[in-house]
Amino acid sequence: MTSVVQMIAGLVLVLGAIAGAAVLARRFGFAPGAASSLVKIVGAQAVGPKERVVVVDIEGRRYILGVAPGRVTALNIVQKEISQ
């Protein structure tokens, strides 16, 4: 019985370490899509059941994109100074 308790305690310890590492990664910007990313999604609006218009900032430029299944089309590109 003692070995079962030790095994469960070890499993809980390992799962806790994984969860703690995930929280730290997200907090310090190591997670995908973190705030330090070069691509920042400003907004999105559905214009159909599977179509969207998405506004993104990439390296000082603002892109307005049309997004549909299997296709992304640049609708407009605006050169602007983006405040950080």
C-alpha positions, 0 to 999 in steps of 0.5 A: 500500500505504501508504494501506491501512495508513493507513486501517486505522490510522485505523479502529483509532484510531476504534474504540479511541476509541469503546471508551474512551468506552464504558468511561469512560461506564460507569465514571462512571455515564453508561451506561443502568442505572447505579447512580445510576438512580432505579429499582433492581432489588433482585431477581427470581424466575421463577415460570413460563416467562414470569412473574417477581416483581420487587422494585424500589426507587423513590424511597423505596418498595419495589414488588413487581411481577408481570411477564408478557408484555405486563403488569406488575401491582403486587402490593405497595407498601411505604413504607420508608426505603431506606439509600443 
